Amino acid sequence: MARISPGIWYIGYFNGLGPARTQSKMISRGRALSVSTSITVEGCPTSALWGPYCNQTIETIGCSQFSRYNNSRDLLGLTINTRKILKTKENTRRTSFLSRSNHPIGHQLESNSTSVVGVENLITCAISNDSLCLRQGDIKFYFLDIVNQALQFEITAANFRLSQSASLICYLRCNALPQRDLHDYSGDISSAPLVIKLPNIGRWYIAIEILNKTQMRNTTAPMLDTICFSFDWQVTGCLNGKTGTDCLWEAYVLQRVPKRNPSVPFESYYVPTDERALLEYSHFSLEKFLTNSSFEQFAWTYFFLDVPQGSAGALIHVQLKSDKELNYELYSKYGGLPSNDSWDYYASRTSSSNSSVFYSLQNSTDSDMDLSIFYAKEGTWCFGVKHPNYTSNSQTYMSISLQGCHRNCNQKGVCHASVDESGLTFYSFCTCDRDHGGFDCSDELVSPNGHIRQSVFLIASNAAAILPAFWALRQKAFAEWILYTSSGISSALYHSCDVGTWCILSFRVLQFLDFWLSFMAVVGTFIYMATIKEASKRAMHTAVFILTAILAATGATRSANIGIVIAIGSFGLLIGWILEFSTARRFVCCSWRINLNVPHRWPNLAALFWNTLEMLNKRFRWLYLLFGLITLSFAALSWKLESNSSYWIWHSMWHITIYTSSFFFLCSMRVNTTN
């Protein structure tokens, strides 16, 4: 509670931010990471309590406006036209309001021959002398709600008696409890009032503490007695649609107008609630609303708008277009009035605050200014236009809108809207096409010619399946011929769909067929190398069909599948050789009689070993077998080296090497040898 601001906090998980080559979905391999999140918020049950045991109170300053005005659309229409004094007592906790004057206070401002009256609102709250008594080291908290744009916030202490070594220190922080080492403003109010210029809209927490300078240097110094004092809060604001330090500048409230048929629910634009702007147009003439003043070289004009609840995943898009050279500067601030010294984002014709990842200034020229604020906070935003005081005959149009995706994904993707886990907040994101990436699809990952070249490589490389298919057809191995041909065709169709050329079936069906038939082609090659009876071969093929289908359906893109498929094929080849060996050689049942003359049997085992080597030598062409192992190793290496940027080249090499290895393995068989 002391460290974070109250309100809604959003937590997002992002994977693969920035430009990425996303041409193929099968590049996403490996296990899916399961992330579990535990969020613990330690705090007191109500905002009026604080402390490690929630046994200390935060006093409410009752002269602040009621909370129902916090989300008001008409921010400047909230009038604070009363001056009150708040008196509380420590024991009885009684509160009484004494009405004073409810008339605005005027200040006369002189500038050569021109005078202007700045009309102000004033709120004053006070605590009596016996209501606040502190000992040295104690701290007392108060909070005050500022729901309207104020000029300044002043705290003054009175009716106290402090030693020369003691000070009355005041800490302030907006929307969170202040601490000695964590606060927005601080000051010694026993010597001078603490003044905050142009405070932000929100809840301000005030901490009062008595510090002894002697004790700060020496921890053995004696404690002071209890000291009682009083202090005043004074909040000053402007009337009649004015704002600024001296209530000189014009301020306008912008009305949110939802767009017709928006792609995301919160899309809208903002126009002034004035007859000089029409609701049916998303832009308005800026010169009609500029402040006319001759006191300074530059003048300010402010526009207030509200980002509604539930649209924290939106962006604020601001655009200025002029028929002449722009001489305006644009400042923005959340919850407060921007100025030369205090702002969140800034843009001009020559420079900008482009260091934030949540801010973008693009395509700006001498006559155009285009900026976006991503994931804008819900609440009140203020945009200040700083412009010269002289009258200009230019025509400048300003548009402010709430959008889903930046520049509508630059026409290189599709903007999608979704809802967060709570179901209360919308956010949007871009799904880019195959050639672009990035946050708003503005990064070209591959040129159109490069995309064509990569697509041709991925599709045409499957022509390598002709090699094993042609060999199988010449040897009248029709089952293997159908298998290799189907594998090459399904892989070509899958990659044609994957690169966005043509999809004859759904993506998942084509992906399953590609991987399943590829697995079957590898394993079928191993089984064919064992010349066994057709009945045994059909049984082995049936078992392999089931196993490879499970692999392709549960995790087709896993890298471990390569090793699993090769292991299945090797195991099938071993079983085939065992079956072949068992049918070619008759085993004689051993007698139950124990024969201790074991050494006489060793020559038979040696003869069996040499006979097996001779059989293998007659079965295989060892040069082709070596080429098959080499190309199979290159296929596994190509699969391992695939990445987002080099997927197209390595996967094309995978197609060529895996089919070529099958061709070499088939050619290594001496099929005319009689076993």
N, C-alpha and C positions, 0 to 999 in steps of 0.2 A: 504493500500500500504506500510505503514511503518512497519507493523507487520507481514505480510505474504509474502512468496516468490512468484514471478510471475510464471505462468505456469499452468499446468493442476492439479486440485485437485479432488480426488475421495471421494465420501461420500457413505458409505454402511450401510444398516440396517441389523442387525443380530438378529435372534431369536432362542433361544435354543442351544447356543454354548456348546461344550463339549460333553462328552459321554451321551447318552440318550437311553432309551429303546424305540424302535420304532417298536415293533412287530405289533401293530394294528393301523390302520389309524383312527378308530372310537374313539380313546382316545382324539383326538383333538376336544374339545367341546367348547361351549360358542360362544359368538359373535366374529366375525372377526374384528380386530382393523384396522381402517382406519387412516393412517398416512399422514398428509400433511406437506410438508417441504417448508419453505420460506428461501431462501438464499439471503442475501444482501451483496454485495461487494462495499465498499466505496473506491473510488480511483479517480485518474485523468485520463482523456481520453488517454493520451500518457505517455510514460515512461520518457519523458523529463520535466515533470511538477510535482510539489509536493506542499504541504502546505494545510491548511484547506480550502483555496479558490482556489487551483490549480493555483496560480499566481506567483509561484517561479519556477525557472528553475534548471534543473540538467544538468551540462555541460558534453559534451561527450569528452572523451579523444580519439582523432582521430587516435592515433598510434596503437590501437588494431586492430586485424585482422577482416576481414569482417564476417558478421553473417552467410554467406553461408557455412562456414567451421564448424559450430557448430555440425552438425550431420554427419560429415565425417567419413567414415569407417576407413580410413587410418590415425589414430590419430597421429602417430609418423612421418608420411610423411609430415605433415604440417611444412614447414620450415619458420622460422622467421629470415631472414638473412639481415635485414636492420637496420640501426641505424639512427633515425630521431629526430629532435627537433621540437616541436609544439609551435608556437607562436600565441597568440591571444590577441586582444585588446578589452577593455570593450565597447568602443563607436562604432567602425566600425565593430566589429565582423568578421574581416578578418582572414583567416587561410592560412598559408603557410607552406610547408614542405621543409626542407633543408636536402638534402641527405648528409650523412656523409659516413662513411666506411661501406661496406657490407661484410667485411671479418670476419670470426669467430675468437673468442678470445680464446687463449690457456692458460692453467694453468699447470705448471710443478709440479707434485706431487712426492715427494721423500719418499721412504720407503726402508731403508737399501741399497741393491744393485740394486733394481728394480725401474724404473721410468715409469710413465704412463702419457700421455697427455690427459686431459679431455677437450674436445672441447665444447664450449658453444655458444648459440645464445644470443643476447643481444638486447633489445629494450629500448630506453631511450626517454622519453617525458618530455618537460619542458614548464612551463608557465612563461612569462616575468614578470618583477617586477611590471609594471603598470597594469597588467591584473587582479590581485586579490587584492582587497582592502576590508578589513573588519573592522567593528567597534565591540567593545566588546559586546558580546551577540548575534551577527549575526552568521549565519552558512551557509556554502556554500557546495553544493553537486556536486560530479563528479561520473562518472562510467567508468569502464574499462572492456572490454571483454577479458578473457583469454580462448582461444579455444584449447590450446595445454598444455600438461603437462609441468609445469615450475618448476625450482629449487627453486626460491625465488622471492619475490615481495618486492621491497624496495622503500620507500618514503622518500625524503630528502627535507628539507626547506632551503632556502637561501635568501640573500638580504633583510633581515628584521631587524628592530630595535625595540626591546621590552624592556619595563621596567623590573626590577628584579622581580616585583610581577606579571607579565603577562606570560602566556604560550600559545603556539600554539598547540592545541590538535587535534589529528587526530583519527577518528573512521572509522573502516572498517567492512563491513558485506557482506557475499556472497549471492547474489540473493535477497537482500532486503535492504531497507534503514536503516542505523544504527541510533541509538539514544544514548543518554548518558547512559541510563540504559539497553540498548539492542543492543549489538554489538558482533562481533567475536573477534576483536582485537582493541586495542587503545594504544596511546602513545603520549608523548610530543615530537613532531618533532622539536621543537625549541632548544632542548638540544641534541638530538641524532636521527639518522634515525630510522624509523620504518621498521623492516624486518619481513616478513612472510615467513617461510620456507614451501616449497612444497604446494603452494596454490591450492585449488580445481579449477577444470575447471568450468567456468561460468562467470556471470557478477558480478563484485565487485563494490560495492558502497562505495564512499569515502566522508567523511564529515570533513570539516575543521572549527574549532571554536577557537576564542580567549577568554581565561578565565583569569580573574584577581583574584589571590588568596586572595587579600585584600577584594575585593567585595564579594567573596564567603563566607567570614567570617562576613562581615559587609555590609548589604544591602544599607547603606547610603553613601557608597564610591562614589566618582565622576566617571563619565564615561570617558574612554580613548578616545583619538582622533582616527581617521581612520588610520589603519596600512596597508601598502602594502608590499607584499612579493612575492616570487616565490618558487616553489618547483618542484622536478623532480620525475617522476615515472621510475622505472627500473625493467624490467621483464627479468629474465635470464633462459635459458633452455639449453638442451643438443642436440647434433646432433648424427647422425650415429647410431640410434637405442639404445642409451644409456640413462640412467636416474639415479636418486639417487643424494645424496648431492654433490658428487664430480664427477658425470657422470661416475661412475665405473661399474654400474650394467646393465645387459642386459634387454632389454624391447622388447616385441613382441606384435604384433597386431593379434588377433584371428579373423578368418573369420567365419561368420555364414553360416552353411550349412543346409537347410531345410531337415527334415526327409521325407522319402517316406511313403505315406499314413498315415499321422499323425492323431491321434484321435482329436487333437485340432489344429487350424490353425497355431499357432506360434511355434509348436514344432520343435526344431532344435538342432544342436550341433556345437561346436566351435573347430577349429583346427588352428594352426599357418599358416600364409601365407608364408610358407617356404618349400623348396623341401624336408626337413627332415621329413615332415608330409604329409600324404596322405589324400585327401578329402573323400575317400570312407570309411575310418575308423573313428569312433567317438572318438578314443583315440589316444594318441601319447606318445612317449617315453620321459619322463621328463629329463633324464640325458643328452640327446642330446642338450638341450637348457639351461642348467644351466650355470651360470656365473663362469668363471675361474679367480680367483683372489687370491692373497696371502697377501693382505694388512691387513685384519682383520681375526678374527677367524671364523666369519660367513659371508656369501655372500647372496645377494638377486637377485632374478630373477622375473621380473614382466610380467604379461599377461593382456593386455587390450582387452575389448570386449564391444560391443554395444547391449543393449536391445532395440529392435526396437519400434517405436511408435505403440500404439494399443495393446501392450502385457503386460500391467501393472498387469494383473491378472495371470501372470505366475510365476514360481519359477526357480531359478538357482540351478542346481544340480552339485556338484563338487565331484569327487571321485578320490582317490589315492590308487593304488594297487601295492604292491612291493613283490618281492620274498624273501626279507629279512626284518629285522625290520626297520620301518620307523623312520628316524631321521630328518624329515622336519616339519616346522611350516608353517601354511597357514594363511595369513592375507587378508582381503578384505575391500575395501572402495569404496564408490560411489563418482565419480567425482574427485577423487584425488589419490595420491600415498600413500599406507599404509606404516606404519613404526612401530617401537616398541612403540612409544608414541601416534600414531594417526591411528586408524582403526575403522571400523564399526563392523566387525565380525572376530573372531579369533578361530583357532582350531589347536590342536596338539595331539600327541599320549597320553598325560597325562591329558590335560585340554582343556577347550573351553569356549567361551562366550555364554553359553546356557541360559542366563537370559532373552533374548528377545523372544517374542511369534512369531516373524517372522524368527526364526532361529532354525534349528534342526540338531543335530549331533547324528546319530544312527548307531548301528552295527559296531562301530569302534573297531579294534583290533590293535595288535602291527604292523601288516603289511598292514592294510587297514584303510582308512579314508573316511568317507561318510558324507557329509553335504549338507544342502539345505537352501536356502534363499527364503522365501515365499513372494509373491507379490513384486517382485523386481521392483525398479523404472526404468522408461524408461530413457535411456541415457548411459553414459560411466561408466563402472565398471572396477576396477583394482584388480587383485589377485596377491599378492606377496608371493613367496615361499622363506622362510628363510632356508638356508641349510649350513652345514659345508663346509669349504673351501677345505678340503682334497678330493682327488678323491676316489669315491666309486665304487665298482664293482657290485653293485646291479642293478636290472632292475625294474624301477618304471614306471607305466603307469598312465597318468592323463587324465581325461575326464571331460569336462565342457559342460553342455547341458541346454537348455531351455525347461522346461516340463510344462504340464498342471496340473496334479495331483501328489501329493507326492507318490512316489513308486507305481504309477499306482493303487492307492487305496489298495495296499497290496494284490491284487487279491481277496479282500473280498467285492468288490463293482464295480461300473461302473463309469468311468470318463466322465463327460458331459461338453461340452463347450457352453457358452452362450455369448450374447453381451449386453453391458450396454445400458442404456436408450438413450445415444447419438448415438449409432450404430457405434462407432469408436474404441471401446476397447473390447477385448475378455477377458473373465475370465473363470475359470474352477472350478468344484466342484465334490465331490464324492457322489454318491448315494449308501449307504451301504446295505448289505443284512440284513436279520432279526436278525442275531446273532452278528453283529458288529456295531460300531458307532465311533464317533469322527471325527476329521478333515480329516483323511486319512484312516478311517475304521480300525485303528490299535487297538482299544479298544474292547475286547471281552465282550459283554454285557451278553451273556448267553452261556454256554457250549453246545456242540451238544446233550449230554444226557439231559441237562436241557431243550433244545428246544423241544426234543421229548416228555418229560414229560409234558411240558406246552401245547403242541399241543394236546396231548391226553386228557388233562383236558378240554380244551376249546371245543373240538369236542364231546367227550363222555358225557360231562355234559348235553348235549341236550337230552340225553336219558330220562331225567326226564319228558319229554313231553308224555311218555307212560302212566303215571298215569292218567292225565285227559282224554287222548284219549281213554284208555281202559274203564274208567267209562262211558264216553259218548256213546261208542259203546254198552255197556251192557244195557244202558237205551234207546237204539235205537234213540239217538239224533245224527243222521248221519251228519248234518251240522256242529255241534260242533266237532264231531270226525274228519272230514276232516280238520277243521280249526286247531286243536291242532297237528295233524299229519304233516300237511304241514308246520306249524310254526317250529316244531322241526327239520324237514329235511332241510328246507331252512337255519336255523341257523347253522346247522352242515356244510352244504356246504359253507356257507359264511366264517366261521372261517377256514375251510380247505383251502380256497383260500387266506385268510388273513395271515395265517402263512406260506404260500408258498408251501403247499403240492400239491393241485390240484384245478384247477379252471374250473368248468363245463360251467360257463358263465362268462361274464365280471364282474369285481369287483363291479362296480356301480349297476349293475342289481341285483347281489346277496345281496348287502347291502340294497337296497330298499326292496327286498322281505323279508329279515330277519326282518327289523324294522316294515314294514307294517303288516306282519302276526303276529308279537309279539303284536303290538298295538291291532290288531283285536282279538287276543286270550284273552287279558285282558278285553276289552270292551264286547266281546261276552259272557264271564263268567257272567258279571253283568246282561246282558239282559236275559240270560237263567234263572236267579234267579227270574224273574218275569214271572209267568205262564199266558201268554196272548195268544191270538189267533195267528195262524200262519201268517195271513195277516198283523197284526200289527207288529209282529216280523220281517217279511221280509222288511217292510217299515223302521223300525229302523235300521236293518242291512244295508240297502242301504245308509241311511244317514251316518252311521258310516264308511262304506267303503270309502265314499268321503272324510270325515274329516281326517281319519287316513292316507289315501293316500297322502293328501296334507302335513301332518306333516312329513311323511317319505321322500317325494320328496324335500321339501324345507329346512329341517334342521333335519335330522334323529338323529344326535348325540347330540342334545341339551339336557342338563339335565332337562330343564323345561318340556320336553315332558312327563316325568313320571307323574308329577302333572296334566298335561293337559289330558292325557289318563285316569287317575283315575277319574278326574272330569267328563269326557264324560261318562265313565261307570256308575258312581253314578247318573248322570243326567238321563241316559237311564233307570236305575233301578227305579228311582223315577217316571218317565213317565209310565213305565210298571205297577207299583203299582197303579197309579192313574187310568189308563185304566182298570185294573182288579177290582179296587174298584167301579168304575163307572158302570161296567156291572153286578156286584154282588149285588148292592143295588139300588133300585129305588128311584129316587128323586121325591117328590111331589111338584108341583108348588105352590108357596105361593100366597095367595089371595092379591088383591090390597088393601083390607081393613086393616086399621091400627089397630093392636092389641097391646094394652099397657100392657097386662098381660104377660110380658117377663119371669118372674121367673118360670112359669110353663114349659118352654122349657129346662131348665138346666138339669133336670134328663135325657132327651134324649141324650144330649151331653156326659154326664158321661157314659151312657150305651154304646154309640158309642166308647168312648175311651177304655173301658174295653173289648169290643168286638174285637177291633183292636189288643190289646195286646194278647188276647186269640188266634186270628187268626195267629199272628206272632209266638206265641209259638208252635202252631200246624204246622206251615210252616217250621221252622228251627230247626236243632239240634245245640244248642248253643255252645257246646264244639267244634264242628268242625268249627263253625263260628269264634270262638275265635282263634283257631289254624290258620285259614286262614288269619285273620288280623295280627297275629304275623309274619307269614312267609312273608306276603306282606310288612310289615315294614322292615324285614331283607333284602328283595329284594331292596327296596329303599335305605337302608343303604349301601348295596354292590355296587350299582351304584354310590353312592356318594364317596365311598372310593377308587374307581379305580384311579390308577396313572400309570406313565410310567413303574415303576419298579414292581408294584404289580397288574398289569392289569389282568394277566392270572388267578390268584387265585380268585380275587373278581368278575371277570366277570363269571367265572365258578360257583361261589356261586349264582350269579344273575340268571343264567339259572336254577339251582336247585330250588331256593326259589320261583321264579315267577311261575314255572309250579306246584310246590307243593302247593302254595297258591290257584291256580285255582282248583286243586284237592280237597282241603279242602272245598272251597266254594261250589263246586258241591256236595260233600258229605253232606254238611249241609242242603241240600234241602230234605224235606219229600215229595217225588214226588207222593206217593200214597194217600196223603191227599186230600179229596174232599172239595173244598172251597165253 
